Amino acid sequence: MNPTAPTETLPPLHQMELDEIIKKHIMFEKTRPGGARAIIKFKSLVGLDFRGANLSGADFTGSDLRNANLSNGNFHGSIFYGCSIQGANLENGDFTRADFRGADVTGANMAGASLEGADLRQGAKVISQNSEGKPIESSHGKTTLKGADLENANLKNARAAMVDLSDADLTSARMSHVDLSQANLQNANMTGADLTKANLEESMLNGAIMVGTDTTGTKFEGAIYEEVLTDAPVGKVLDYSEEEDPLIQLLKDHNLWLQHTGAKGKRIDLSGYDLRTLPSLGRYSLTAAIAEGAVFQGMTLMTAQMQSCKFDKSDFRDAKLRESDFRGTSFVEAKLTRADLTKANLSPLFFSEDRKQAVNLSGADLSFADLTECNLQEAILKNANMKGANLTRADFRGADMEGADLENAILEKVKMDS
């Protein structure tokens, strides 16, 4: 849910008005007559287009910028205090030394953005008044970038104490000397990130991904560091000490088992294995495979054939699963945070006219996953976490959505039962 006041309580600014403000701000920056600094406080700017704009030093205090496009813009030193910026596009923007205190940037695209020296600390509640003189609370004071895409972003020297970066994608982010003390980094992906001399004291790192992360000189005193995924293998790994590839042998036995409906060969069971070292796994047919509690995190498995599999409690976070065939597969309590399931097939598998097997995603974590044009007809999604997920044009007809959490999910053109 949007923690800020409903957008209708803030006076709206239209695109033509915004364009005029940007024009005058540029004149102000160049000290030309008729220029004026952009001060756009407590306005509804939902979905407006700022692309490539130069609004350095602008003041957006308390405004609603949800789903706005700020990509490639210059917002050096701008003020976003207490703003709602959920789902906005800030890709490749310059937010150096910008003030994001108390802002909600949940699910925003900040890939390649520069936040060097930015202030991401908590802020006080921001109170304004509507046209009727009634108070509007435009911020709850807590800065959150939950689920934000910060891949390759620059957060050097940023002040981000107590910020909520849970579920965020910080792959290859530059975060040297950043202050993340008491920050929430649970389930965040920091693969390849630079955290040299960063301050993570008393931060929450439960379930974070820190593969190839540079933590030279990083302060971790008092940090909660449980179930952090690193380069070290988790659980079992395939034994490659022998000349024959163990995976090939397992697949040969599995294919024989499939061809002879179990009379010959052996069904493949990769339960409890860390499979991240198998980059070519997606090219093999794994129909009816078992891999419960296995680790597939970050793997590329696009167009994979994985019908009628058992992947309960497995880790597919950040996996590339575009256009894969998962008909009839079970993902009960699986981790699929930030996974790319664009156009994946998660519909039932039909064995005969009167026998079918639905995909089971009960209790699965699909937060901030991309399910664009995904086929989820008749899928079981009981108590599934779909917070911030992109469900654009996804097909949920006949699906069991009991208890599913769709907070902040993108539901544009979703197909559901009427």
C-alpha positions in Angstrom: 0.0 0.0 0.0 1.1 3.6 -0.6 2.0 5.0 2.9 1.4 8.5 1.7 -1.8 10.4 1.4 -4.1 9.5 -1.6 -3.0 11.3 -4.7 -6.3 13.1 -5.0 -5.6 15.0 -1.8 -2.5 16.6 -3.5 -3.2 19.3 -6.2 -2.1 17.8 -9.6 0.5 19.3 -11.9 -0.1 18.6 -15.6 2.7 17.8 -18.1 2.5 21.2 -19.9 2.9 22.9 -16.5 5.8 20.7 -15.6 7.5 21.4 -19.0 7.2 25.2 -18.4 8.7 24.8 -14.9 11.6 22.8 -16.3 12.2 25.5 -19.0 12.3 28.2 -16.3 14.6 26.2 -14.1 17.1 25.8 -16.9 17.0 29.6 -17.4 17.5 30.0 -13.6 20.5 27.7 -13.8 22.0 29.8 -16.6 21.1 33.0 -14.7 19.0 34.2 -17.6 16.1 36.7 -17.1 12.7 35.1 -16.5 14.3 32.0 -14.8 13.0 30.5 -11.6 14.1 27.6 -9.4 11.8 24.7 -9.6 9.9 24.4 -6.3 7.2 21.7 -6.7 6.2 20.9 -3.2 3.2 18.8 -2.2 2.0 18.2 -5.8 0.7 15.2 -7.5 3.2 14.4 -10.3 2.1 10.8 -10.8 3.2 9.3 -14.2 4.7 12.6 -15.5 7.7 12.7 -17.9 10.9 14.2 -16.6 13.2 12.3 -19.0 16.6 14.0 -19.5 15.5 17.1 -17.6 17.9 19.3 -15.8 16.4 20.0 -12.4 19.4 20.1 -10.2 18.7 21.7 -6.9 14.9 21.5 -7.4 12.6 21.0 -4.4 10.0 18.3 -4.6 9.3 18.0 -0.8 6.2 15.9 -0.1 5.2 15.4 -3.7 3.8 12.2 -5.3 6.1 11.0 -8.1 4.8 7.5 -8.4 5.4 5.9 -11.8 7.0 9.1 -13.0 9.9 8.9 -15.6 13.0 10.6 -14.2 15.5 8.6 -16.3 18.7 10.3 -17.5 17.8 13.5 -15.7 20.1 15.8 -13.7 18.8 16.0 -10.1 22.1 16.9 -8.5 21.3 18.1 -5.0 17.5 18.0 -5.5 15.2 17.6 -2.5 12.9 14.5 -2.5 12.2 14.8 1.2 9.1 12.7 2.1 8.2 12.0 -1.5 6.4 9.0 -2.9 8.5 7.6 -5.7 7.2 4.0 -5.9 7.6 2.3 -9.3 9.2 5.4 -10.8 12.0 5.2 -13.5 15.2 6.8 -12.2 17.5 4.9 -14.5 20.9 6.5 -15.2 19.8 9.7 -13.4 22.2 11.9 -11.5 21.0 12.1 -7.9 24.4 13.1 -6.5 23.9 14.6 -3.0 20.1 14.5 -3.4 18.0 14.5 -0.3 15.8 11.3 -0.1 15.1 11.5 3.6 11.7 9.9 4.4 11.1 9.1 0.7 9.4 5.9 -0.4 11.2 4.6 -3.5 9.8 1.0 -3.3 10.2 -0.9 -6.6 11.7 2.0 -8.5 14.2 1.4 -11.3 17.4 3.1 -10.3 19.8 1.0 -12.4 22.9 3.0 -13.3 21.8 6.0 -11.2 24.3 8.0 -9.3 23.4 8.6 -5.6 26.9 9.5 -4.5 26.7 11.4 -1.3 22.9 11.2 -1.3 21.1 11.5 2.0 18.9 8.4 2.5 18.5 8.7 6.3 15.1 8.7 8.0 13.2 11.9 8.0 10.5 13.5 10.1 6.9 13.3 9.1 6.0 15.9 6.4 2.7 17.7 6.9 1.0 19.9 4.4 -2.5 21.2 3.8 -5.0 20.6 1.0 -7.1 23.3 -0.6 -9.6 23.0 2.2 -7.0 23.6 4.9 -7.1 20.0 6.1 -3.7 18.5 7.0 -2.1 16.0 4.7 0.5 13.6 6.0 2.8 13.1 3.0 5.5 10.9 4.7 5.8 8.4 7.4 9.3 9.5 8.0 11.0 6.2 7.0 13.2 6.1 3.9 12.5 2.9 1.9 14.0 1.6 -1.3 12.5 -1.8 -0.8 12.8 -3.9 -4.0 14.4 -1.0 -5.9 16.6 -1.9 -8.9 20.0 -0.3 -8.1 22.1 -2.4 -10.4 25.3 -0.6 -11.2 24.2 2.4 -9.2 26.7 4.7 -7.5 26.1 5.0 -3.7 29.6 6.0 -2.7 29.6 8.1 0.5 25.8 8.0 0.7 24.3 8.5 4.1 21.8 5.7 4.4 21.6 4.8 8.1 18.4 2.9 8.9 17.3 2.9 5.2 15.1 0.0 4.1 16.9 -1.7 1.1 15.3 -5.1 1.7 14.7 -7.1 -1.5 16.6 -4.5 -3.5 18.9 -5.4 -6.4 22.3 -3.9 -5.7 24.2 -6.0 -8.2 27.6 -4.4 -9.0 26.6 -1.3 -7.1 29.4 1.0 -6.0 29.0 1.5 -2.2 32.4 2.3 -0.9 32.3 4.4 2.3 28.5 4.3 2.4 26.9 4.5 5.8 24.4 1.6 6.0 24.4 1.3 9.8 21.2 -0.2 11.1 19.9 -0.6 7.5 17.6 -3.3 6.4 19.3 -5.3 3.7 17.4 -8.5 4.1 17.1 -10.6 0.9 19.0 -7.8 -1.0 21.2 -8.9 -3.9 24.7 -7.4 -3.6 26.4 -9.7 -6.1 29.6 -8.1 -7.2 29.0 -4.9 -5.2 31.8 -2.8 -3.8 31.4 -2.3 -0.1 34.9 -1.4 0.7 35.1 0.6 4.0 31.3 0.7 4.2 29.6 0.9 7.5 27.1 -2.0 8.0 27.1 -1.9 11.8 23.9 -3.3 13.3 22.4 -3.8 9.9 20.1 -6.7 9.0 21.6 -8.9 6.3 19.3 -12.0 6.8 19.1 -13.8 3.5 21.2 -11.3 1.6 23.2 -12.4 -1.5 26.8 -11.4 -1.3 28.5 -13.4 -4.1 31.7 -11.8 -5.2 31.1 -8.8 -2.9 34.1 -6.8 -1.9 33.9 -6.2 1.8 37.5 -5.1 2.4 37.5 -2.9 5.5 33.7 -3.1 5.9 32.3 -2.8 9.4 29.9 -5.5 10.4 29.9 -5.1 14.2 26.5 -6.1 15.5 25.1 -7.0 12.1 22.6 -9.8 11.9 24.2 -12.1 9.3 22.1 -15.2 9.0 21.6 -17.4 5.8 23.7 -15.0 3.7 24.4 -16.5 0.3 28.1 -16.2 -0.7 30.5 -17.8 -3.1 30.7 -20.8 -0.7 28.5 -23.7 -1.8 25.3 -24.3 0.1 24.5 -27.9 0.8 25.6 -30.6 -1.6 27.6 -30.2 -4.8 28.1 -32.5 -7.7 31.4 -34.5 -7.6 33.6 -33.7 -10.6 36.6 -35.6 -9.4 35.9 -38.5 -11.8 36.4 -38.2 -15.6 32.8 -38.6 -16.5 30.5 -35.6 -16.0 28.2 -36.6 -13.1 25.3 -34.4 -14.4 25.4 -36.1 -17.8 25.2 -39.5 -16.2 22.3 -38.4 -14.0 20.5 -37.0 -17.1 21.0 -40.2 -19.1 19.5 -42.2 -16.3 16.6 -39.7 -16.0 15.9 -39.8 -19.8 15.8 -43.6 -19.7 13.4 -43.4 -16.7 11.1 -41.0 -18.7 11.2 -43.2 -21.9 10.3 -46.3 -19.9 7.9 -44.7 -17.5 10.0 -45.7 -14.5 10.7 -49.3 -15.5 14.3 -48.5 -16.4 16.8 -45.8 -15.4 16.4 -43.5 -12.4 14.5 -40.2 -11.8 16.9 -37.4 -11.3 16.9 -36.0 -7.8 19.0 -32.8 -7.1 17.3 -32.0 -3.8 19.6 -30.0 -1.5 22.2 -29.3 -4.2 23.8 -26.0 -4.9 23.5 -25.9 -8.7 25.0 -22.4 -9.4 28.2 -23.9 -10.9 26.1 -25.5 -13.7 25.7 -22.7 -16.3 24.5 -25.0 -19.0 21.7 -26.6 -16.9 19.0 -24.8 -18.8 19.7 -26.5 -22.1 18.7 -30.0 -20.8 15.2 -31.3 -20.6 14.4 -31.7 -16.9 10.8 -32.8 -17.2 9.6 -34.4 -13.9 12.9 -33.7 -12.1 13.1 -33.4 -8.3 15.1 -30.5 -6.8 13.6 -29.6 -3.5 15.6 -27.2 -1.4 18.1 -26.7 -4.2 19.9 -23.4 -5.1 19.3 -22.0 -8.6 20.0 -18.3 -7.5 21.0 -16.1 -10.4 21.1 -18.9 -12.9 20.1 -18.5 -16.6 17.4 -21.0 -17.4 15.6 -19.2 -20.2 13.2 -21.4 -22.3 13.9 -24.3 -20.0 11.8 -27.5 -20.1 10.8 -28.1 -16.5 7.3 -29.5 -16.6 5.9 -31.5 -13.6 9.0 -30.8 -11.5 9.2 -30.5 -7.7 11.1 -27.4 -6.7 9.5 -26.9 -3.2 11.6 -24.6 -1.0 14.2 -24.1 -3.7 16.0 -20.8 -4.3 15.4 -19.2 -7.7 16.1 -15.6 -6.6 17.3 -13.4 -9.5 17.1 -16.4 -11.9 16.5 -15.8 -15.6 13.4 -17.9 -16.4 12.0 -16.1 -19.4 9.7 -18.2 -21.6 10.4 -21.4 -19.6 7.8 -24.2 -19.5 6.9 -25.0 -15.9 3.5 -26.6 -16.5 2.4 -28.7 -13.6 5.5 -27.9 -11.5 5.4 -27.4 -7.7 7.1 -24.3 -6.2 5.7 -24.5 -2.7 7.5 -22.0 -0.4 10.1 -21.4 -3.1 12.1 -18.2 -3.3 11.6 -16.4 -6.6 12.3 -12.8 -5.5 13.3 -10.6 -8.5 13.2 -13.7 -10.8 12.5 -12.9 -14.5 9.5 -15.1 -15.5 8.4 -13.0 -18.5 6.2 -15.1 -20.8 6.8 -18.3 -18.7 4.2 -21.0 -18.8 2.8 -21.8 -15.4 -0.5 -23.3 -16.5 -1.7 -26.8 -15.8 -0.1 -29.9 -17.4 -2.8 -32.1 -19.0 -2.2 -35.9 -18.8 -5.6 -36.8 -20.3 -9.0 -35.2 -20.8 -9.9 -35.7 -17.2 -6.5 -35.5 -15.5 -4.4 -32.4 -15.1 -1.8 -31.0 -12.7 -1.8 -27.3 -11.7 1.3 -25.3 -10.9 1.5 -24.9 -7.1 3.1 -21.7 -5.8 1.6 -21.8 -2.3 3.6 -19.7 0.1 6.1 -18.9 -2.7 8.0 -15.5 -2.5 7.5 -13.8 -5.9 8.2 -10.3 -4.5 9.5 -7.9 -7.2 9.5 -10.7 -9.8 8.8 -9.9 -13.4 5.7 -11.9 -14.5 4.9 -9.9 -17.6 2.7 -11.9 -19.9 3.1 -15.0 -17.7 0.5 -17.7 -18.0 -0.7 -18.6 -14.5 -4.1 -20.0 -15.4 -5.4 -22.2 -12.6 -2.2 -21.8 -10.6 -2.4 -22.3 -6.9 -1.1 -19.1 -5.3 -2.4 -19.4 -1.8 -0.5 -17.0 0.6 2.0 -16.2 -2.2 4.0 -13.0 -1.7 3.7 -11.0 -4.9 4.5 -7.6 -3.4 5.9 -5.2 -6.0 5.8 -7.9 -8.7 5.2 -6.8 -12.3 2.1 -8.7 -13.4 1.4 -6.7 -16.6 -0.8 -8.7 -19.0 -0.3 -11.9 -16.8 -3.2 -14.4 -17.0 -4.6 -15.5 -13.7 -7.9 -16.9 -14.9 -9.0 -19.8 -12.7 -6.1 -19.2 -10.3 -6.5 -19.7 -6.5 -5.4 -16.3 -5.1 -6.5 -16.9 -1.5 -4.2 -15.0 0.9 -1.9 -13.8 -2.0 -0.3 -10.4 -1.2 -0.4 -8.0 -4.2 0.7 -4.9 -2.3 2.3 -2.4 -4.8 2.1 -5.0 -7.6 1.8 -3.7 -11.2 -1.6 -5.0 -12.4 -1.9 -3.4 -15.8 -4.1 -5.4 -18.2 -4.1 -8.4 -15.9 -6.5 -11.2 -16.9 -8.5 -12.4 -13.9 -11.9 -14.0 -13.4 -14.6 -11.4 -13.3 
